[in-house]
């Protein structure tokens, strides 16, 4: 199978996954079971895990990509891996996390609570990191190496630290 065909199949699979997710959420809303809030929270956590997996793995790929020779087979492979991870997993997972998170905040808490606003602020920061990685990905795609492998190794910690803060806010709700 050619690279282009493989890419087209991966995009199709991602679209099917997003459509399935929309159908499941719409079905749950129409069915309106007593545990609707918990069902939506479950889908929210699934999306969050997928998004976080990408946010942690992408800078790892950037570390290895930075060390590879521009134009080499290795470098071209990293470009494909980074693009697929970002477009097919991270972006849809981020959108689903946001939409369902906002629904939970509205339905469950009427947007009231310091813990909630601190969590939303940290999710804004996480979204900023996501967009920053998107920009770096474009630079790598045109063989521009703007940062060192050491830099990417350090930046790798940012999504993890934000995730720790977010999870403490939503579970402990200390404020
Ligand atoms: C702006 C986007 C988001 C909003 C508005 C939001 C809001 C919420 C709300 C209101 C709940 C229900 C809390 C409860 O029932 O006690 C929830 C659950 C949860 N969220 Fe988010 N969330 C967002 C994004 C995220 C992100 C990015 C993460 C992780 C990095 C995350 C992790 C979780 C977890 C682990 C739970 C389950 C907590 C529990 O059951 O006790 N959320 N979210």
Backbone and ligand atoms as CSV (ligand in chain L), in Angstrom:
chain,resi,resn,atom,element,x,y,z
A,1,UNK,N,N,0.844,-1.199,0.000
A,1,UNK,CA,C,0.000,0.000,0.000
A,1,UNK,C,C,0.885,1.257,0.000
A,2,UNK,N,N,0.514,2.276,-0.831
A,2,UNK,CA,C,1.346,3.477,-0.893
A,2,UNK,C,C,1.114,4.342,0.356
A,3,UNK,N,N,2.045,5.270,0.559
A,3,UNK,CA,C,1.969,6.189,1.719
A,3,UNK,C,C,0.656,6.976,1.689
A,4,UNK,N,N,0.295,7.458,0.446
A,4,UNK,CA,C,-0.916,8.275,0.304
A,4,UNK,C,C,-2.170,7.463,0.643
A,5,UNK,N,N,-2.201,6.194,0.158
A,5,UNK,CA,C,-3.369,5.338,0.435
A,5,UNK,C,C,-3.482,5.060,1.934
A,6,UNK,N,N,-2.318,4.799,2.537
A,6,UNK,CA,C,-2.283,4.528,3.975
A,6,UNK,C,C,-2.813,5.734,4.756
A,7,UNK,N,N,-2.366,6.946,4.338
A,7,UNK,CA,C,-2.813,8.186,4.983
A,7,UNK,C,C,-4.312,8.375,4.831
A,8,UNK,N,N,-4.828,8.105,3.603
A,8,UNK,CA,C,-6.259,8.273,3.335
A,8,UNK,C,C,-7.067,7.316,4.214
A,9,UNK,N,N,-6.558,6.078,4.377
A,9,UNK,CA,C,-7.260,5.100,5.224
A,9,UNK,C,C,-7.280,5.539,6.676
A,10,UNK,N,N,-6.130,6.068,7.132
A,10,UNK,CA,C,-6.048,6.534,8.528
A,10,UNK,C,C,-7.032,7.678,8.753
A,11,UNK,N,N,-7.122,8.617,7.775
A,11,UNK,CA,C,-8.063,9.746,7.902
A,11,UNK,C,C,-9.490,9.235,7.930
A,12,UNK,N,N,-9.782,8.246,7.067
A,12,UNK,CA,C,-11.142,7.695,7.011
A,12,UNK,C,C,-11.504,7.044,8.350
A,13,UNK,N,N,-10.556,6.267,8.903
A,13,UNK,CA,C,-10.809,5.610,10.195
A,13,UNK,C,C,-11.087,6.656,11.277
A,14,UNK,N,N,-10.312,7.759,11.244
A,14,UNK,CA,C,-10.499,8.812,12.243
A,14,UNK,C,C,-11.870,9.448,12.090
A,15,UNK,N,N,-12.284,9.686,10.811
A,15,UNK,CA,C,-13.604,10.292,10.588
A,15,UNK,C,C,-14.701,9.370,11.101
A,16,UNK,N,N,-14.535,8.062,10.824
A,16,UNK,CA,C,-15.542,7.093,11.283
A,16,UNK,C,C,-15.615,7.124,12.818
A,17,UNK,N,N,-14.443,7.193,13.481
A,17,UNK,CA,C,-14.412,7.218,14.954
A,17,UNK,C,C,-15.131,8.453,15.486
A,18,UNK,N,N,-14.900,9.613,14.823
A,18,UNK,CA,C,-15.553,10.855,15.277
A,18,UNK,C,C,-17.068,10.753,15.079
A,19,UNK,N,N,-17.493,10.221,13.905
A,19,UNK,CA,C,-18.929,10.075,13.636
A,19,UNK,C,C,-19.554,9.133,14.673
A,20,UNK,N,N,-18.866,8.004,14.981
A,20,UNK,CA,C,-19.374,7.061,15.992
A,20,UNK,C,C,-19.541,7.766,17.330
A,21,UNK,N,N,-18.548,8.577,17.688
A,21,UNK,CA,C,-18.575,9.303,18.965
A,21,UNK,C,C,-19.783,10.251,18.998
A,22,UNK,N,N,-20.010,10.985,17.867
A,22,UNK,CA,C,-21.144,11.921,17.795
A,22,UNK,C,C,-22.464,11.144,17.924
A,23,UNK,N,N,-22.551,9.991,17.211
A,23,UNK,CA,C,-23.781,9.183,17.253
A,23,UNK,C,C,-24.019,8.684,18.681
A,24,UNK,N,N,-22.962,8.213,19.367
A,24,UNK,CA,C,-23.100,7.705,20.745
A,24,UNK,C,C,-23.594,8.827,21.671
A,25,UNK,N,N,-22.948,10.010,21.569
A,25,UNK,CA,C,-23.327,11.124,22.459
A,25,UNK,C,C,-24.760,11.584,22.141
A,26,UNK,N,N,-25.086,11.714,20.834
A,26,UNK,CA,C,-26.447,12.141,20.449
A,26,UNK,C,C,-27.460,11.097,20.927
A,27,UNK,N,N,-27.130,9.801,20.759
A,27,UNK,CA,C,-28.017,8.719,21.203
A,27,UNK,C,C,-28.258,8.802,22.708
A,28,UNK,N,N,-27.188,9.058,23.458
A,28,UNK,CA,C,-27.321,9.161,24.920
A,28,UNK,C,C,-28.223,10.331,25.313
A,29,UNK,N,N,-28.051,11.472,24.579
A,29,UNK,CA,C,-28.845,12.672,24.887
A,29,UNK,C,C,-30.331,12.390,24.611
A,30,UNK,N,N,-30.619,11.677,23.504
A,30,UNK,CA,C,-32.015,11.393,23.146
A,30,UNK,C,C,-32.603,10.376,24.137
A,31,UNK,N,N,-31.830,9.329,24.434
A,31,UNK,CA,C,-32.274,8.278,25.358
A,31,UNK,C,C,-32.491,8.858,26.764
A,32,UNK,N,N,-31.604,9.809,27.124
A,32,UNK,CA,C,-31.664,10.529,28.402
A,32,UNK,C,C,-31.811,9.593,29.616
A,33,UNK,N,N,-30.864,8.644,29.806
A,33,UNK,CA,C,-30.970,7.743,30.962
A,33,UNK,C,C,-30.708,8.515,32.259
A,34,UNK,N,N,-31.117,7.957,33.419
A,34,UNK,CA,C,-30.886,8.668,34.687
A,34,UNK,C,C,-29.397,8.947,34.924
A,35,UNK,N,N,-28.546,8.066,34.361
A,35,UNK,CA,C,-27.094,8.258,34.577
A,35,UNK,C,C,-26.451,9.018,33.426
A,36,UNK,N,N,-27.214,9.870,32.706
A,36,UNK,CA,C,-26.654,10.581,31.535
A,36,UNK,C,C,-25.361,11.321,31.883
A,37,UNK,N,N,-25.360,12.005,33.038
A,37,UNK,CA,C,-24.176,12.781,33.437
A,37,UNK,C,C,-22.939,11.880,33.503
A,38,UNK,N,N,-23.119,10.675,34.102
A,38,UNK,CA,C,-21.975,9.755,34.245
A,38,UNK,C,C,-21.524,9.203,32.889
A,39,UNK,N,N,-22.485,8.941,31.996
A,39,UNK,CA,C,-22.135,8.458,30.653
A,39,UNK,C,C,-21.305,9.503,29.908
A,40,UNK,N,N,-21.767,10.768,30.003
A,40,UNK,CA,C,-21.047,11.843,29.306
A,40,UNK,C,C,-19.666,12.024,29.935
A,41,UNK,N,N,-19.607,11.877,31.283
A,41,UNK,CA,C,-18.310,12.015,31.961
A,41,UNK,C,C,-17.360,10.905,31.498
A,42,UNK,N,N,-17.910,9.704,31.302
A,42,UNK,CA,C,-17.070,8.586,30.836
A,42,UNK,C,C,-16.480,8.905,29.458
A,43,UNK,N,N,-17.330,9.429,28.544
A,43,UNK,CA,C,-16.833,9.759,27.194
A,43,UNK,C,C,-15.809,10.904,27.282
A,44,UNK,N,N,-16.083,11.868,28.187
A,44,UNK,CA,C,-15.148,12.986,28.407
A,44,UNK,C,C,-13.770,12.443,28.822
A,45,UNK,N,N,-13.755,11.507,29.779
A,45,UNK,CA,C,-12.470,10.972,30.267
A,45,UNK,C,C,-11.760,10.178,29.159
A,46,UNK,N,N,-12.535,9.432,28.341
A,46,UNK,CA,C,-11.924,8.683,27.217
A,46,UNK,C,C,-11.237,9.671,26.261
A,47,UNK,N,N,-11.940,10.781,25.938
A,47,UNK,CA,C,-11.368,11.783,25.022
A,47,UNK,C,C,-10.131,12.425,25.638
A,48,UNK,N,N,-10.220,12.740,26.937
A,48,UNK,CA,C,-9.098,13.383,27.633
A,48,UNK,C,C,-7.853,12.466,27.612
A,49,UNK,N,N,-8.062,11.171,27.842
A,49,UNK,CA,C,-6.926,10.234,27.834
A,49,UNK,C,C,-6.267,10.218,26.444
A,50,UNK,N,N,-7.107,10.195,25.383
A,50,UNK,CA,C,-6.557,10.165,24.015
A,50,UNK,C,C,-5.766,11.440,23.724
A,51,UNK,N,N,-6.326,12.581,24.151
A,51,UNK,CA,C,-5.649,13.873,23.911
A,51,UNK,C,C,-4.319,13.913,24.663
A,52,UNK,N,N,-4.347,13.499,25.940
A,52,UNK,CA,C,-3.133,13.538,26.770
A,52,UNK,C,C,-2.048,12.612,26.207
A,53,UNK,N,N,-2.478,11.431,25.711
A,53,UNK,CA,C,-1.501,10.484,25.155
A,53,UNK,C,C,-0.717,11.178,24.036
A,54,UNK,N,N,-1.452,11.921,23.172
A,54,UNK,CA,C,-0.803,12.643,22.075
A,54,UNK,C,C,0.085,13.770,22.580
A,55,UNK,N,N,-0.406,14.509,23.595
A,55,UNK,CA,C,0.368,15.647,24.119
A,55,UNK,C,C,1.678,15.196,24.772
A,56,UNK,N,N,1.691,13.970,25.271
A,56,UNK,CA,C,2.911,13.461,25.911
A,56,UNK,C,C,3.839,12.826,24.861
A,57,UNK,N,N,3.234,12.176,23.855
A,57,UNK,CA,C,4.051,11.444,22.873
A,57,UNK,C,C,4.643,12.349,21.785
A,58,UNK,N,N,3.890,13.399,21.387
A,58,UNK,CA,C,4.367,14.251,20.282
A,58,UNK,C,C,5.736,14.901,20.567
A,59,UNK,N,N,5.938,15.540,21.749
A,59,UNK,CA,C,7.274,16.110,21.992
A,59,UNK,C,C,8.372,15.053,22.052
A,60,UNK,N,N,8.013,13.811,22.416
A,60,UNK,CA,C,8.978,12.688,22.384
A,60,UNK,C,C,9.420,12.450,20.928
A,61,UNK,N,N,8.439,12.494,20.011
A,61,UNK,CA,C,8.774,12.330,18.585
A,61,UNK,C,C,9.666,13.480,18.126
A,62,UNK,N,N,9.372,14.715,18.631
A,62,UNK,CA,C,10.184,15.879,18.266
A,62,UNK,C,C,11.640,15.693,18.722
A,63,UNK,N,N,11.843,15.041,19.895
A,63,UNK,CA,C,13.202,14.791,20.400
A,63,UNK,C,C,13.976,13.969,19.365
A,64,UNK,N,N,13.372,12.846,18.921
A,64,UNK,CA,C,14.068,11.963,17.957
A,64,UNK,C,C,14.186,12.641,16.591
A,65,UNK,N,N,13.124,13.405,16.221
A,65,UNK,CA,C,13.124,14.089,14.921
A,65,UNK,C,C,14.275,15.111,14.860
A,66,UNK,N,N,14.485,15.839,15.982
A,66,UNK,CA,C,15.548,16.855,16.028
A,66,UNK,C,C,16.917,16.244,15.774
A,67,UNK,N,N,17.093,14.987,16.207
A,67,UNK,CA,C,18.389,14.316,16.060
A,67,UNK,C,C,18.570,13.653,14.687
A,68,UNK,N,N,17.500,13.632,13.876
A,68,UNK,CA,C,17.623,12.949,12.572
A,68,UNK,C,C,18.090,13.940,11.492
A,69,UNK,N,N,18.698,13.395,10.460
A,69,UNK,CA,C,19.243,14.202,9.353
A,69,UNK,C,C,18.086,14.731,8.494
A,70,UNK,N,N,17.987,16.083,8.231
A,70,UNK,CA,C,16.901,16.573,7.368
A,70,UNK,C,C,16.922,15.872,6.001
A,71,UNK,N,N,15.767,15.453,5.535
A,71,UNK,CA,C,15.665,14.782,4.234
A,71,UNK,C,C,15.898,13.284,4.299
A,72,UNK,N,N,16.381,12.774,5.445
A,72,UNK,CA,C,16.647,11.334,5.558
A,72,UNK,C,C,15.320,10.567,5.660
A,73,UNK,N,N,15.409,9.252,5.460
A,73,UNK,CA,C,14.198,8.421,5.513
A,73,UNK,C,C,13.557,8.502,6.909
A,74,UNK,N,N,14.454,8.532,7.923
A,74,UNK,CA,C,13.996,8.604,9.316
A,74,UNK,C,C,13.182,9.882,9.548
A,75,UNK,N,N,13.737,10.991,9.052
A,75,UNK,CA,C,13.079,12.292,9.231
A,75,UNK,C,C,11.712,12.305,8.544
A,76,UNK,N,N,11.641,11.729,7.334
A,76,UNK,CA,C,10.364,11.690,6.593
A,76,UNK,C,C,9.341,10.836,7.345
A,77,UNK,N,N,9.815,9.738,7.972
A,77,UNK,CA,C,8.900,8.873,8.738
A,77,UNK,C,C,8.342,9.637,9.937
A,78,UNK,N,N,9.206,10.402,10.628
A,78,UNK,CA,C,8.733,11.184,11.779
A,78,UNK,C,C,7.673,12.182,11.340
A,79,UNK,N,N,7.863,12.796,10.153
A,79,UNK,CA,C,6.874,13.775,9.662
A,79,UNK,C,C,5.498,13.131,9.555
A,80,UNK,N,N,5.460,11.916,8.978
A,80,UNK,CA,C,4.170,11.226,8.788
A,80,UNK,C,C,3.567,10.881,10.155
A,81,UNK,N,N,4.403,10.354,11.070
A,81,UNK,CA,C,3.905,9.959,12.403
A,81,UNK,C,C,3.339,11.168,13.143
A,82,UNK,N,N,4.067,12.291,13.096
A,82,UNK,CA,C,3.636,13.502,13.818
A,82,UNK,C,C,2.326,14.036,13.248
A,83,UNK,N,N,2.256,14.079,11.905
A,83,UNK,CA,C,1.058,14.607,11.249
A,83,UNK,C,C,-0.178,13.776,11.595
A,84,UNK,N,N,-0.029,12.442,11.529
A,84,UNK,CA,C,-1.176,11.555,11.816
A,84,UNK,C,C,-1.613,11.685,13.268
A,85,UNK,N,N,-0.623,11.690,14.164
A,85,UNK,CA,C,-0.944,11.782,15.594
A,85,UNK,C,C,-1.715,13.072,15.874
A,86,UNK,N,N,-1.247,14.180,15.285
A,86,UNK,CA,C,-1.845,15.484,15.562
A,86,UNK,C,C,-3.242,15.608,14.949
A,87,UNK,N,N,-3.339,15.275,13.663
A,87,UNK,CA,C,-4.593,15.492,12.927
A,87,UNK,C,C,-5.662,14.464,13.283
A,88,UNK,N,N,-5.215,13.203,13.431
A,88,UNK,CA,C,-6.194,12.121,13.516
A,88,UNK,C,C,-6.579,11.801,14.960
A,89,UNK,N,N,-5.651,11.995,15.888
A,89,UNK,CA,C,-5.988,11.661,17.281
A,89,UNK,C,C,-6.153,12.922,18.137
A,90,UNK,N,N,-5.106,13.764,18.159
A,90,UNK,CA,C,-5.103,14.856,19.132
A,90,UNK,C,C,-6.186,15.899,18.891
A,91,UNK,N,N,-6.335,16.343,17.635
A,91,UNK,CA,C,-7.289,17.422,17.370
A,91,UNK,C,C,-8.734,16.992,17.675
A,92,UNK,N,N,-9.201,15.831,17.125
A,92,UNK,CA,C,-10.580,15.433,17.458
A,92,UNK,C,C,-10.762,15.185,18.956
A,93,UNK,N,N,-9.741,14.581,19.608
A,93,UNK,CA,C,-9.866,14.291,21.050
A,93,UNK,C,C,-9.954,15.588,21.848
A,94,UNK,N,N,-9.217,16.612,21.418
A,94,UNK,CA,C,-9.272,17.908,22.120
A,94,UNK,C,C,-10.675,18.522,21.993
A,95,UNK,N,N,-11.222,18.486,20.781
A,95,UNK,CA,C,-12.549,19.086,20.553
A,95,UNK,C,C,-13.609,18.373,21.416
A,96,UNK,N,N,-13.560,17.025,21.431
A,96,UNK,CA,C,-14.539,16.263,22.222
A,96,UNK,C,C,-14.353,16.563,23.722
A,97,UNK,N,N,-13.090,16.635,24.194
A,97,UNK,CA,C,-12.830,16.936,25.618
A,97,UNK,C,C,-13.451,18.277,25.994
A,98,UNK,N,N,-13.249,19.278,25.144
A,98,UNK,CA,C,-13.764,20.629,25.423
A,98,UNK,C,C,-15.290,20.640,25.451
A,99,UNK,N,N,-15.907,20.105,24.372
A,99,UNK,CA,C,-17.381,20.179,24.263
A,99,UNK,C,C,-18.032,19.472,25.447
A,100,UNK,N,N,-17.590,18.225,25.730
A,100,UNK,CA,C,-18.228,17.470,26.809
A,100,UNK,C,C,-17.873,18.049,28.179
A,101,UNK,N,N,-16.637,18.572,28.318
A,101,UNK,CA,C,-16.235,19.208,29.587
A,101,UNK,C,C,-17.125,20.409,29.887
A,102,UNK,N,N,-17.389,21.223,28.848
A,102,UNK,CA,C,-18.238,22.403,29.050
A,102,UNK,C,C,-19.677,21.986,29.378
A,103,UNK,N,N,-20.131,20.916,28.726
A,103,UNK,CA,C,-21.487,20.404,29.019
A,103,UNK,C,C,-21.574,19.958,30.481
A,104,UNK,N,N,-20.548,19.222,30.955
A,104,UNK,CA,C,-20.527,18.740,32.349
A,104,UNK,C,C,-20.520,19.924,33.322
A,105,UNK,N,N,-19.712,20.953,32.982
A,105,UNK,CA,C,-19.592,22.122,33.858
A,105,UNK,C,C,-20.932,22.857,33.957
A,106,UNK,N,N,-21.665,22.891,32.844
A,106,UNK,CA,C,-22.953,23.584,32.793
A,106,UNK,C,C,-24.040,22.765,33.504
A,107,UNK,N,N,-24.150,21.489,33.114
A,107,UNK,CA,C,-25.203,20.631,33.663
A,107,UNK,C,C,-24.985,20.290,35.136
A,108,UNK,N,N,-23.727,20.043,35.488
A,108,UNK,CA,C,-23.442,19.550,36.839
A,108,UNK,C,C,-23.198,20.644,37.853
A,109,UNK,N,N,-22.673,21.789,37.400
A,109,UNK,CA,C,-22.223,22.783,38.376
A,109,UNK,C,C,-22.643,24.208,38.009
A,110,UNK,N,N,-23.365,24.388,36.899
A,110,UNK,CA,C,-23.784,25.730,36.487
A,110,UNK,C,C,-22.606,26.702,36.399
A,111,UNK,N,N,-21.464,26.164,36.057
A,111,UNK,CA,C,-20.209,26.941,35.933
A,111,UNK,C,C,-19.828,27.643,37.249
A,112,UNK,N,N,-20.204,27.049,38.381
A,112,UNK,CA,C,-19.872,27.653,39.680
A,112,UNK,C,C,-18.789,26.826,40.365
A,113,UNK,N,N,-17.786,27.510,40.927
A,113,UNK,CA,C,-16.725,26.834,41.699
A,113,UNK,C,C,-15.343,27.289,41.246
A,114,UNK,N,N,-14.530,27.671,42.241
A,114,UNK,CA,C,-13.165,28.106,41.909
A,114,UNK,C,C,-12.382,26.984,41.251
A,115,UNK,N,N,-12.554,25.752,41.791
A,115,UNK,CA,C,-11.841,24.597,41.231
A,115,UNK,C,C,-12.122,24.460,39.731
A,116,UNK,N,N,-13.415,24.763,39.355
A,116,UNK,CA,C,-13.812,24.598,37.953
A,116,UNK,C,C,-13.115,25.631,37.071
A,117,UNK,N,N,-13.091,26.901,37.553
A,117,UNK,CA,C,-12.474,27.954,36.737
A,117,UNK,C,C,-10.954,27.801,36.673
A,118,UNK,N,N,-10.380,27.295,37.782
A,118,UNK,CA,C,-8.927,27.032,37.747
A,118,UNK,C,C,-8.634,25.897,36.771
A,119,UNK,N,N,-9.530,24.900,36.769
A,119,UNK,CA,C,-9.363,23.788,35.823
A,119,UNK,C,C,-9.486,24.304,34.381
A,120,UNK,N,N,-10.518,25.137,34.122
A,120,UNK,CA,C,-10.716,25.661,32.767
A,120,UNK,C,C,-9.488,26.488,32.344
A,121,UNK,N,N,-8.931,27.291,33.300
A,121,UNK,CA,C,-7.734,28.091,32.979
A,121,UNK,C,C,-6.574,27.168,32.587
A,122,UNK,N,N,-6.414,26.065,33.341
A,122,UNK,CA,C,-5.324,25.120,33.024
A,122,UNK,C,C,-5.576,24.417,31.685
A,123,UNK,N,N,-6.862,24.177,31.369
A,123,UNK,CA,C,-7.168,23.540,30.073
A,123,UNK,C,C,-6.878,24.528,28.926
A,124,UNK,N,N,-7.084,25.832,29.180
A,124,UNK,CA,C,-6.700,26.847,28.182
A,124,UNK,C,C,-5.191,26.761,27.931
A,125,UNK,N,N,-4.417,26.648,29.049
A,125,UNK,CA,C,-2.955,26.548,28.920
A,125,UNK,C,C,-2.577,25.289,28.134
A,126,UNK,N,N,-3.283,24.186,28.428
A,126,UNK,CA,C,-3.010,22.918,27.735
A,126,UNK,C,C,-3.312,23.054,26.233
A,127,UNK,N,N,-4.388,23.813,25.927
A,127,UNK,CA,C,-4.761,24.043,24.525
A,127,UNK,C,C,-3.685,24.907,23.844
A,128,UNK,N,N,-3.122,25.862,24.622
A,128,UNK,CA,C,-2.014,26.678,24.089
A,128,UNK,C,C,-0.820,25.804,23.750
A,129,UNK,N,N,-0.499,24.852,24.640
A,129,UNK,CA,C,0.613,23.922,24.397
A,129,UNK,C,C,0.322,23.104,23.127
A,130,UNK,N,N,-0.932,22.655,23.005
A,130,UNK,CA,C,-1.360,21.873,21.827
A,130,UNK,C,C,-1.109,22.671,20.535
A,131,UNK,N,N,-1.535,23.944,20.537
A,131,UNK,CA,C,-1.369,24.777,19.337
A,131,UNK,C,C,0.120,25.049,19.063
A,132,UNK,N,N,0.876,25.223,20.143
A,132,UNK,CA,C,2.320,25.442,19.990
A,132,UNK,C,C,2.968,24.219,19.315
A,133,UNK,N,N,2.575,23.024,19.750
A,133,UNK,CA,C,3.091,21.792,19.130
A,133,UNK,C,C,2.682,21.734,17.652
A,134,UNK,N,N,1.450,22.224,17.358
A,134,UNK,CA,C,0.976,22.249,15.969
A,134,UNK,C,C,1.875,23.125,15.097
A,135,UNK,N,N,2.314,24.269,15.662
A,135,UNK,CA,C,3.220,25.167,14.934
A,135,UNK,C,C,4.583,24.513,14.731
A,136,UNK,N,N,5.083,23.845,15.783
A,136,UNK,CA,C,6.386,23.173,15.704
A,136,UNK,C,C,6.341,22.067,14.643
A,137,UNK,N,N,5.208,21.381,14.580
A,137,UNK,CA,C,5.029,20.296,13.619
A,137,UNK,C,C,5.179,20.817,12.183
A,138,UNK,N,N,4.609,22.024,11.947
A,138,UNK,CA,C,4.705,22.633,10.602
A,138,UNK,C,C,6.164,22.963,10.286
A,139,UNK,N,N,6.896,23.478,11.311
A,139,UNK,CA,C,8.317,23.805,11.098
A,139,UNK,C,C,9.100,22.534,10.755
A,140,UNK,N,N,8.857,21.452,11.511
A,140,UNK,CA,C,9.534,20.172,11.237
A,140,UNK,C,C,9.184,19.675,9.824
A,141,UNK,N,N,7.900,19.884,9.431
A,141,UNK,CA,C,7.447,19.392,8.118
A,141,UNK,C,C,8.201,20.067,6.982
A,142,UNK,N,N,8.658,21.332,7.214
A,142,UNK,CA,C,9.440,21.989,6.157
A,142,UNK,C,C,10.941,21.982,6.506
A,143,UNK,N,N,11.327,20.976,7.293
A,143,UNK,CA,C,12.739,20.715,7.631
A,143,UNK,C,C,13.429,21.854,8.369
A,144,UNK,N,N,12.638,22.679,9.076
A,144,UNK,CA,C,13.244,23.714,9.917
A,144,UNK,C,C,13.390,23.152,11.317
A,145,UNK,N,N,14.626,23.169,11.850
A,145,UNK,CA,C,14.860,22.669,13.220
A,145,UNK,C,C,15.107,23.886,14.099
A,146,UNK,N,N,14.035,24.433,14.682
A,146,UNK,CA,C,14.174,25.694,15.420
A,146,UNK,C,C,14.634,25.492,16.855
A,147,UNK,N,N,14.445,24.289,17.400
A,147,UNK,CA,C,14.819,23.996,18.788
A,147,UNK,C,C,15.629,22.701,18.847
A,148,UNK,N,N,16.344,22.554,19.973
A,148,UNK,CA,C,17.187,21.354,20.131
A,148,UNK,C,C,16.372,20.202,20.722
A,149,UNK,N,N,16.974,18.997,20.673
A,149,UNK,CA,C,16.331,17.813,21.274
A,149,UNK,C,C,16.171,18.029,22.785
A,150,UNK,N,N,17.177,18.676,23.392
A,150,UNK,CA,C,17.123,18.944,24.843
A,150,UNK,C,C,15.915,19.824,25.198
A,151,UNK,N,N,15.647,20.828,24.335
A,151,UNK,CA,C,14.500,21.715,24.548
A,151,UNK,C,C,13.200,20.897,24.554
A,152,UNK,N,N,13.058,19.999,23.573
A,152,UNK,CA,C,11.823,19.212,23.474
A,152,UNK,C,C,11.689,18.249,24.649
A,153,UNK,N,N,12.843,17.770,25.142
A,153,UNK,CA,C,12.823,16.872,26.304
A,153,UNK,C,C,12.262,17.624,27.526
A,154,UNK,N,N,12.636,18.914,27.645
A,154,UNK,CA,C,12.163,19.706,28.786
A,154,UNK,C,C,10.682,20.075,28.628
A,155,UNK,N,N,10.296,20.501,27.427
A,155,UNK,CA,C,8.908,20.900,27.151
A,155,UNK,C,C,7.944,19.728,27.370
A,156,UNK,N,N,8.470,18.529,27.188
A,156,UNK,CA,C,7.712,17.291,27.392
A,156,UNK,C,C,6.996,17.267,28.748
A,157,UNK,N,N,7.564,17.972,29.740
A,157,UNK,CA,C,7.000,17.925,31.103
A,157,UNK,C,C,5.777,18.837,31.239
A,158,UNK,N,N,5.657,19.858,30.370
A,158,UNK,CA,C,4.577,20.853,30.535
A,158,UNK,C,C,3.173,20.221,30.533
A,159,UNK,N,N,2.830,19.385,29.516
A,159,UNK,CA,C,1.483,18.806,29.544
A,159,UNK,C,C,1.253,17.937,30.785
A,160,UNK,N,N,2.290,17.233,31.239
A,160,UNK,CA,C,2.133,16.361,32.418
A,160,UNK,C,C,1.830,17.198,33.663
A,161,UNK,N,N,2.586,18.303,33.843
A,161,UNK,CA,C,2.363,19.153,35.023
A,161,UNK,C,C,0.953,19.747,35.000
A,162,UNK,N,N,0.514,20.203,33.807
A,162,UNK,CA,C,-0.837,20.773,33.701
A,162,UNK,C,C,-1.891,19.709,33.993
A,163,UNK,N,N,-1.649,18.488,33.484
A,163,UNK,CA,C,-2.605,17.395,33.698
A,163,UNK,C,C,-2.729,17.075,35.193
A,164,UNK,N,N,-1.593,17.065,35.924
A,164,UNK,CA,C,-1.630,16.782,37.368
A,164,UNK,C,C,-2.505,17.842,38.073
A,165,UNK,N,N,-2.287,19.106,37.710
A,165,UNK,CA,C,-3.064,20.203,38.310
A,165,UNK,C,C,-4.564,20.043,38.000
A,166,UNK,N,N,-4.876,19.756,36.720
A,166,UNK,CA,C,-6.278,19.623,36.287
A,166,UNK,C,C,-6.975,18.491,37.049
A,167,UNK,N,N,-6.304,17.347,37.152
A,167,UNK,CA,C,-6.924,16.178,37.805
A,167,UNK,C,C,-7.148,16.466,39.297
A,168,UNK,N,N,-6.193,17.152,39.960
A,168,UNK,CA,C,-6.389,17.494,41.384
A,168,UNK,C,C,-7.591,18.442,41.524
A,169,UNK,N,N,-7.677,19.444,40.617
A,169,UNK,CA,C,-8.794,20.389,40.694
A,169,UNK,C,C,-10.141,19.671,40.573
A,170,UNK,N,N,-10.250,18.750,39.599
A,170,UNK,CA,C,-11.557,18.143,39.324
A,170,UNK,C,C,-11.906,17.039,40.320
A,171,UNK,N,N,-10.924,16.390,40.914
A,171,UNK,CA,C,-11.246,15.290,41.831
A,171,UNK,C,C,-11.258,15.756,43.292
A,172,UNK,N,N,-10.218,16.475,43.721
A,172,UNK,CA,C,-10.172,16.939,45.123
A,172,UNK,C,C,-11.058,18.177,45.313
A,173,UNK,N,N,-11.149,18.997,44.264
A,173,UNK,CA,C,-11.905,20.278,44.326
A,173,UNK,C,C,-11.502,21.052,45.589
A,174,UNK,N,N,-10.212,21.425,45.722
A,174,UNK,CA,C,-9.774,22.033,46.981
A,174,UNK,C,C,-10.276,23.462,47.199
A,175,UNK,N,N,-10.736,24.137,46.122
A,175,UNK,CA,C,-11.211,25.535,46.296
A,175,UNK,C,C,-12.668,25.678,45.897
L,1,LIG,C1,C,-12.482,23.141,29.283
L,1,LIG,C2,C,-12.418,21.853,29.268
L,1,LIG,C3,C,-12.940,21.019,30.415
L,1,LIG,C4,C,-13.996,21.284,31.250
L,1,LIG,C5,C,-14.939,22.487,31.263
L,1,LIG,C6,C,-14.118,20.150,32.143
L,1,LIG,C7,C,-15.090,20.005,33.126
L,1,LIG,C8,C,-15.329,18.837,33.824
L,1,LIG,C9,C,-16.420,18.614,34.735
L,1,LIG,C10,C,-17.473,19.645,35.131
L,1,LIG,C11,C,-16.326,17.340,35.196
L,1,LIG,C12,C,-17.276,16.633,36.181
L,1,LIG,C13,C,-16.695,16.734,37.605
L,1,LIG,C14,C,-17.486,15.955,38.628
L,1,LIG,O1,O,-18.436,15.248,38.290
L,1,LIG,O2,O,-17.147,16.042,39.831
L,1,LIG,C15,C,-15.137,16.744,34.574
L,1,LIG,C16,C,-14.663,15.471,34.830
L,1,LIG,C17,C,-13.361,15.105,34.599
L,1,LIG,N1,N,-12.430,15.803,33.841
L,1,LIG,FE1,FE,-12.803,17.491,32.804
L,1,LIG,N2,N,-13.105,19.254,31.857
L,1,LIG,C18,C,-12.349,19.758,30.826
L,1,LIG,C19,C,-11.195,19.179,30.303
L,1,LIG,C20,C,-10.469,18.198,30.977
L,1,LIG,C21,C,-9.097,17.844,30.769
L,1,LIG,C22,C,-8.183,18.477,29.736
L,1,LIG,C23,C,-8.777,16.844,31.656
L,1,LIG,C24,C,-7.474,16.115,31.914
L,1,LIG,C25,C,-6.294,16.506,31.529
L,1,LIG,C26,C,-9.968,16.526,32.396
L,1,LIG,C27,C,-10.071,15.533,33.331
L,1,LIG,C28,C,-11.246,15.146,33.927
L,1,LIG,C29,C,-11.397,13.973,34.780
L,1,LIG,C30,C,-10.301,12.960,35.124
L,1,LIG,C31,C,-12.730,13.948,35.197
L,1,LIG,C32,C,-13.417,12.895,36.089
L,1,LIG,C33,C,-13.426,13.405,37.535
L,1,LIG,C34,C,-14.322,12.617,38.482
L,1,LIG,O3,O,-15.121,11.798,38.073
L,1,LIG,O4,O,-14.232,12.814,39.703
L,1,LIG,N3,N,-10.971,17.379,31.965
L,1,LIG,N4,N,-14.551,17.681,33.748
